[in-house]
């Protein structure tokens, strides 16, 4: 019974890690951030007018945010956990393959 809970928790953590890892590897997070920073044609014209009239320039006046930002402490913490798990797995695999390489050379 206890092994079932451990297996369920382990599989859940593995799937969460894989989901976050794939999202960051495929650039989905960067893509979403880039889409929020796109200037529309109207905003570009407004910017050019402000430059021509020598008004103070502030990027926040020209950015159009169509989506809410959901960047919070939970997402930051989960990303840190995901990165830690990734580094740990990478170190374990490097260790294992290093030992196998040593055995193959002997």
Backbone as numpy.savetxt, mean C-alpha at the origin, in Angstrom:
# Nx Ny Nz CAx CAy CAz Cx Cy Cz
-9.60 -29.94 18.54 -10.43 -28.74 18.54 -9.56 -27.49 18.54
-8.50 -27.50 19.37 -7.62 -26.34 19.45 -6.86 -26.14 18.14
-6.49 -27.24 17.50 -5.76 -27.15 16.23 -6.61 -26.52 15.14
-7.94 -26.77 15.18 -8.83 -26.16 14.19 -8.82 -24.65 14.32
-8.88 -24.13 15.53 -8.86 -22.67 15.73 -7.54 -22.07 15.29
-6.47 -22.76 15.59 -5.15 -22.28 15.18 -5.07 -22.26 13.65
-5.57 -23.30 13.02 -5.56 -23.38 11.56 -6.42 -22.27 10.95
-7.60 -22.01 11.49 -8.48 -20.97 10.98 -7.83 -19.59 11.13
-7.27 -19.32 12.28 -6.62 -18.03 12.51 -5.40 -17.88 11.60
-4.64 -18.94 11.46 -3.46 -18.91 10.59 -3.83 -18.66 9.14
-4.85 -19.35 8.65 -5.29 -19.16 7.27 -5.84 -17.76 7.05
-6.59 -17.25 8.03 -7.13 -15.88 7.93 -6.00 -14.87 7.84
-5.00 -15.00 8.69 -3.86 -14.09 8.65 -3.09 -14.20 7.34
-2.96 -15.42 6.84 -2.27 -15.63 5.57 -3.01 -14.93 4.43
-4.34 -15.11 4.36 -5.12 -14.47 3.31 -5.11 -12.95 3.42
-5.16 -12.43 4.65 -5.08 -10.98 4.84 -3.73 -10.46 4.35
-2.67 -11.17 4.71 -1.34 -10.78 4.26 -1.24 -10.80 2.74
-1.71 -11.88 2.14 -1.62 -11.99 0.69 -2.41 -10.89 -0.01
-3.59 -10.57 0.52 -4.40 -9.51 -0.07 -3.71 -8.16 0.00
-3.19 -7.82 1.17 -2.48 -6.54 1.32 -1.20 -6.52 0.49
-0.50 -7.62 0.45 0.75 -7.70 -0.30 0.49 -7.52 -1.80
-0.51 -8.24 -2.31 -0.82 -8.12 -3.74 -1.31 -6.73 -4.10
-2.10 -6.12 -3.21 -2.59 -4.76 -3.48 -1.43 -3.77 -3.54
-0.47 -3.91 -2.66 0.66 -2.99 -2.68 1.60 -3.30 -3.85
1.78 -4.56 -4.19 2.67 -4.94 -5.30 2.12 -4.50 -6.64
0.81 -4.59 -6.82 0.19 -4.24 -8.09 0.00 -2.73 -8.23
0.34 -1.99 -7.20 0.24 -0.54 -7.29 -1.16 0.00 -7.13
-2.07 -0.80 -6.60 -3.45 -0.35 -6.46 -3.55 0.87 -5.55
-2.79 0.86 -4.47 -2.85 1.97 -3.52 -2.28 3.23 -4.15
-1.16 3.09 -4.87 -0.58 4.24 -5.56 -1.51 4.75 -6.66
-2.16 3.83 -7.35 -3.09 4.20 -8.41 -4.25 5.02 -7.84
-4.79 4.59 -6.72 -5.89 5.32 -6.09 -5.44 6.70 -5.65
-4.24 6.80 -5.08 -3.73 8.10 -4.64 -3.49 9.02 -5.83
-2.99 8.47 -6.93 -2.74 9.26 -8.13 -4.05 9.77 -8.73
-5.09 8.95 -8.72 -6.37 9.37 -9.26 -6.97 10.52 -8.47
-6.67 10.61 -7.19 -7.20 11.69 -6.37 -6.50 13.01 -6.66
-5.36 12.96 -7.29 -4.56 14.16 -7.53 -4.70 14.70 -8.95
-5.53 14.09 -9.75 -5.65 14.52 -11.14 -6.37 15.85 -11.20
-5.80 16.75 -11.98 -6.41 18.06 -12.16 -7.35 18.03 -13.36
-8.50 18.62 -13.18 -9.43 18.71 -14.30 -9.04 19.89 -15.17
-9.61 19.95 -16.35 -9.31 21.05 -17.27 -9.70 22.40 -16.64
-10.81 22.42 -15.93 -11.24 23.66 -15.29 -10.25 24.11 -14.23
-9.73 23.18 -13.48 -8.77 23.51 -12.44 -7.45 23.99 -13.05
-7.07 23.42 -14.18 -5.86 23.87 -14.87 -6.03 25.31 -15.35
-7.20 25.62 -15.90 -7.46 27.00 -16.34 -7.44 27.95 -15.15
-8.02 27.53 -14.04 -8.02 28.35 -12.83 -6.58 28.59 -12.36
-5.76 27.56 -12.41 -4.36 27.68 -12.02 -3.63 28.67 -12.92
-3.84 28.54 -14.23 -3.18 29.44 -15.18 -3.60 30.88 -14.97
-4.87 31.09 -14.67 -5.35 32.45 -14.38 -4.70 33.00 -13.12
-4.58 32.18 -12.11 -3.96 32.63 -10.86 -2.48 32.97 -11.07
-1.80 32.19 -11.91 -0.40 32.48 -12.19 -0.28 33.80 -12.97
-1.17 33.95 -13.96 -1.15 35.16 -14.78 -1.44 36.40 -13.93
-2.37 36.28 -12.97 -2.74 37.41 -12.12 -1.86 37.52 -10.87
-0.86 36.67 -10.77 0.11 36.67 -9.67 -0.57 36.52 -8.30
-1.54 35.64 -8.25 -2.19 35.31 -6.97 -1.37 34.24 -6.27
-1.51 34.12 -4.94 -0.79 33.05 -4.24 -1.28 31.68 -4.72
-0.35 30.77 -4.89 -0.66 29.43 -5.40 -0.64 28.43 -4.24
-1.75 27.68 -4.12 -1.85 26.61 -3.13 -2.47 25.41 -3.82
-1.79 24.29 -3.78 -2.24 23.10 -4.52 -3.63 22.64 -4.07
-3.97 22.87 -2.82 -5.29 22.45 -2.33 -6.44 23.17 -3.02
-6.16 24.33 -3.60 -7.20 25.06 -4.32 -7.54 24.41 -5.66
-6.70 23.53 -6.15 -6.87 22.98 -7.49 -7.15 21.49 -7.51
-7.00 20.82 -6.39 -7.23 19.37 -6.34 -8.71 19.09 -6.16
-9.22 18.19 -6.98 -10.61 17.77 -6.88 -10.63 16.40 -6.22
-11.22 16.31 -5.04 -11.33 15.03 -4.33 -12.74 14.49 -4.53
-12.81 13.38 -5.25 -14.11 12.77 -5.51 -14.44 11.67 -4.50
-13.41 11.16 -3.85 -13.61 10.08 -2.90 -13.12 10.50 -1.53
-13.71 9.91 -0.51 -13.25 10.15 0.85 -11.96 9.38 1.09
-11.11 9.94 1.93 -9.89 9.24 2.31 -10.18 8.34 3.52
-9.77 7.11 3.44 -10.00 6.17 4.52 -8.68 5.76 5.18
-7.74 6.67 5.17 -6.45 6.42 5.79 -6.58 6.65 7.29
-6.49 5.58 8.05 -6.64 5.70 9.50 -5.60 4.83 10.20
-5.65 4.83 11.50 -4.66 4.09 12.28 -4.74 2.59 12.03
-5.94 2.06 11.84 -6.10 0.62 11.59 -5.41 0.22 10.30
-5.61 0.99 9.23 -4.98 0.62 7.96 -3.46 0.77 8.04
-2.98 1.79 8.74 -1.53 1.95 8.90 -0.94 0.79 9.70
-1.64 0.39 10.76 -1.16 -0.71 11.59 -1.16 -2.02 10.80
-2.23 -2.26 10.04 -2.29 -3.50 9.27 -1.21 -3.53 8.19
-0.87 -2.38 7.61 0.21 -2.34 6.63 1.55 -2.64 7.29
1.77 -2.10 8.49 3.01 -2.39 9.21 3.12 -3.88 9.54
2.00 -4.47 9.98 1.98 -5.90 10.30 2.26 -6.71 9.04
1.64 -6.33 7.94 1.84 -7.03 6.67 3.29 -6.96 6.23
3.89 -5.78 6.34 5.30 -5.63 5.96 6.20 -6.47 6.87
5.90 -6.50 8.16 6.69 -7.30 9.10 6.58 -8.79 8.77
5.37 -9.25 8.49 5.17 -10.65 8.12 5.93 -10.96 6.83
5.87 -10.05 5.86 6.57 -10.25 4.60 8.07 -10.36 4.78
8.64 -9.46 5.60 10.08 -9.51 5.85 10.46 -10.80 6.59
9.62 -11.22 7.54 9.89 -12.44 8.29 9.88 -13.66 7.37
8.88 -13.75 6.52 8.80 -14.88 5.59 9.99 -14.85 4.62
10.35 -13.66 4.17 11.50 -13.55 3.28 12.78 -14.01 3.98
12.97 -13.61 5.22 14.16 -14.04 5.97 14.18 -15.55 6.18
13.02 -16.12 6.49 12.93 -17.57 6.69 13.28 -18.30 5.40
12.70 -17.84 4.28 12.99 -18.50 3.00 14.46 -18.33 2.61
15.02 -17.16 2.85 16.45 -16.96 2.55 17.30 -17.91 3.39
16.94 -18.08 4.66 17.67 -18.98 5.53 17.57 -20.42 5.02
16.35 -20.85 4.70 16.13 -22.23 4.24 16.89 -22.49 2.95
16.76 -21.57 1.98 17.44 -21.78 0.70 18.95 -21.64 0.85
19.41 -20.83 1.79 20.84 -20.75 2.05 21.38 -22.07 2.57
20.62 -22.70 3.49 21.03 -24.01 4.01 21.00 -25.07 2.91
19.95 -25.03 2.06 19.87 -26.00 0.96 21.02 -25.80 -0.01
21.37 -24.55 -0.27 22.48 -24.27 -1.16 23.80 -24.81 -0.58
23.95 -24.66 0.74 25.13 -25.20 1.41 25.19 -26.71 1.32
24.04 -27.35 1.43 24.01 -28.82 1.32 24.31 -29.28 -0.09
23.85 -28.51 -1.08 24.07 -28.88 -2.48 25.53 -28.73 -2.86
26.23 -27.74 -2.27 27.63 -27.51 -2.59 28.53 -28.54 -1.92
28.07 -29.10 -0.81 28.91 -30.06 -0.06 29.03 -31.38 -0.74
